[in-house]
Amino acid sequence: MSVREAFKHGDAEQWSVARISALSVQEIRQLLANAERLNEPALAERCRDALRGSLSSHRATKSKSGVRTKARHLIARIKAFEARGVYLQDARTSWSGIRKADGKVVMALWADGVETVGGACRYLLWAPNLDGSRPWSDKAAGKERLDHCKLAIELGGAEGLLVYGVGLITHLPEDKAHAIHGVDAETVLTFQVEQIGEEFWAKWGKKATVGN
């Protein structure tokens, strides 16, 4: 049962901090959106506390391991795309584009959103806006990302640029961030795009299924 369905048919008080903390960041954000929509302030606050703890732990783990602290040359997102031969449809809001030279899809990925599963990496590129959980998906840039996900599947893959910055608990970084430091100019990912239900995931590295 999904977070959305469980909350619809259950009691908000059943969602303890421990239970919420066991969810993924995306699931906690969805639960938070549902709690706010259904006017459950206590549950919403527990979600915010869990998000703060989850994000702090996530950052601390990455900082300790050094996985995403090796970016030494950060440049503006627009310049990073142009360096790959891509000119964005909307320089202010677009997070993906198509290279005219070969038709390849190039996408910007928020570095802190990359997950490691079974030795492989994955990133949630797009998911539907269920109960107001992902408003960005319904905006022009979100719809553009969805089109590019579908195209990348047809083409057999895409390229990715890692964006570094400080996110906000209540917003997707593609929509709004506290600060965007820039794109790692020295790293270009090559990944496959896979559709799982209504979601689209990027995956690369060791062979693994995105749906885990």
C-alpha positions in Angstrom: 0.0 0.0 0.0 1.3 3.4 -0.9 1.9 6.2 1.6 -0.9 8.1 0.0 -3.4 5.2 0.3 -2.3 4.3 3.9 -2.8 7.8 5.1 -6.2 8.2 3.4 -7.5 5.1 5.1 -5.7 5.2 8.4 -5.4 7.4 11.5 -2.8 10.2 11.4 -1.8 9.3 15.0 -0.5 5.9 13.8 2.3 7.6 12.0 5.0 7.8 14.7 8.3 9.6 14.2 10.0 6.2 14.0 7.6 4.9 11.3 7.9 8.1 9.3 11.7 8.1 9.5 11.7 4.6 8.0 10.3 6.1 4.8 12.3 7.5 1.9 12.7 11.2 1.6 10.3 11.3 -1.3 7.7 9.3 0.7 8.0 11.6 3.7 7.5 14.6 1.4 4.4 13.0 0.0 3.1 12.2 3.5 3.8 15.9 4.5 1.8 17.2 1.6 -1.1 14.9 2.5 -1.0 16.0 6.1 -1.0 19.7 5.2 -3.9 19.1 2.7 -6.0 17.3 5.3 -5.2 19.8 8.0 -3.2 17.5 10.3 -0.6 19.9 11.8 0.8 17.4 14.4 1.5 14.8 11.6 2.9 17.5 9.4 5.4 18.6 12.1 6.5 15.0 12.7 7.1 14.8 8.9 9.2 17.9 9.0 11.2 16.6 12.0 11.8 13.3 10.1 12.8 15.1 7.0 15.3 17.2 8.9 16.8 14.1 10.5 16.8 12.2 7.2 18.5 15.0 5.2 21.0 15.7 7.9 22.0 12.0 8.1 22.1 11.7 4.3 24.4 14.7 4.1 26.6 13.5 6.9 27.0 10.1 5.4 28.0 11.5 2.0 30.4 14.0 3.6 32.0 11.2 5.5 32.3 8.9 2.5 33.4 11.7 0.2 31.1 10.3 -2.5 29.7 13.7 -3.6 32.3 16.1 -2.2 34.8 15.7 -5.0 33.4 18.4 -7.3 36.3 20.8 -7.7 35.1 23.0 -10.5 31.5 24.2 -10.4 30.0 26.2 -13.2 26.6 27.7 -13.8 23.9 25.2 -15.0 23.3 27.0 -18.3 27.0 27.0 -19.1 27.3 23.3 -18.2 24.5 22.4 -20.6 26.1 24.6 -23.3 29.4 22.8 -22.8 27.6 19.6 -23.7 26.1 21.3 -26.8 22.7 21.8 -25.3 20.8 25.1 -25.3 17.9 25.0 -22.9 14.4 25.9 -24.0 14.0 28.0 -20.9 17.3 29.1 -19.4 15.7 29.9 -16.0 13.6 26.8 -15.4 14.7 23.9 -17.7 16.6 21.0 -16.2 17.0 19.0 -19.3 17.5 19.5 -23.0 18.4 17.9 -26.3 21.7 18.2 -28.0 21.2 19.2 -31.6 24.3 17.5 -32.9 23.1 14.0 -32.1 19.7 14.3 -30.5 21.0 13.0 -27.2 19.0 13.9 -24.0 21.0 15.6 -21.3 19.6 16.1 -17.8 20.6 17.9 -14.7 20.5 15.8 -11.5 20.5 17.2 -8.0 23.6 15.5 -6.4 22.0 15.0 -3.0 19.1 13.2 -4.6 21.3 10.3 -6.0 20.6 7.1 -4.2 22.8 4.0 -4.0 21.1 0.6 -4.1 23.0 -2.7 -4.3 26.1 -1.0 -5.6 24.2 0.8 -8.4 23.1 4.4 -8.5 19.6 5.7 -9.2 17.8 9.0 -9.3 14.1 9.8 -9.5 13.7 11.9 -12.6 10.0 12.4 -12.6 6.9 11.3 -10.7 3.3 12.4 -10.9 1.9 15.2 -8.7 -0.2 13.0 -6.4 -2.3 15.1 -3.9 0.0 18.1 -4.4 3.1 16.2 -3.5 5.1 17.3 -6.5 3.7 20.5 -8.0 6.8 20.9 -10.2 5.7 17.8 -12.3 2.7 19.8 -13.6 4.8 22.9 -14.5 6.3 23.5 -17.9 9.8 22.4 -16.8 8.3 19.2 -15.2 6.4 18.3 -18.3 9.5 19.0 -20.4 11.4 16.6 -18.1 8.7 13.9 -18.6 8.9 14.2 -22.4 12.7 13.9 -22.2 12.4 10.8 -20.0 10.2 9.1 -22.6 12.6 10.2 -25.4 15.6 8.9 -23.4 13.9 5.5 -23.1 13.5 5.4 -26.9 17.1 6.4 -27.4 18.4 3.8 -25.0 19.9 6.3 -22.5 20.8 9.9 -21.6 23.6 12.0 -20.1 23.5 13.6 -16.7 25.1 16.6 -15.0 25.4 16.8 -11.2 24.1 19.9 -9.6 25.3 20.9 -6.1 23.5 23.1 -3.7 21.4 23.3 -0.6 17.8 22.1 -0.9 14.6 22.9 0.8 12.5 20.4 2.8 9.2 21.4 1.2 10.3 21.8 -2.4 12.0 19.7 -5.1 15.3 21.3 -6.0 14.3 21.4 -9.6 11.5 23.8 -8.5 13.1 25.8 -5.7 16.3 25.5 -3.7 17.9 27.4 -0.8 21.1 27.8 -2.9 22.5 26.3 -6.1 26.3 26.3 -6.0 26.7 25.0 -9.6 27.4 21.9 -11.8 30.4 19.7 -11.6 32.1 20.6 -14.9 34.4 17.5 -14.7 31.7 14.8 -14.3 29.2 13.6 -17.0 27.0 10.6 -16.2 25.7 8.1 -18.7 22.6 6.3 -17.6 19.5 4.4 -18.7 16.0 5.7 -18.0 13.5 3.2 -16.7 9.8 3.6 -16.1 8.4 2.0 -12.9 4.7 2.5 -12.7 4.2 6.2 -13.3 7.7 7.1 -12.2 10.8 7.5 -14.3 14.2 6.7 -12.8 17.8 7.1 -14.0 20.0 4.2 -13.2 23.7 3.6 -13.7 26.6 1.6 -12.3 26.4 -2.1 -11.2 23.5 -4.0 -12.6 20.5 -3.7 -10.4 16.8 -3.1 -10.7 15.5 0.4 -10.0 12.3 -0.9 -8.5 14.0 -2.3 -5.3 
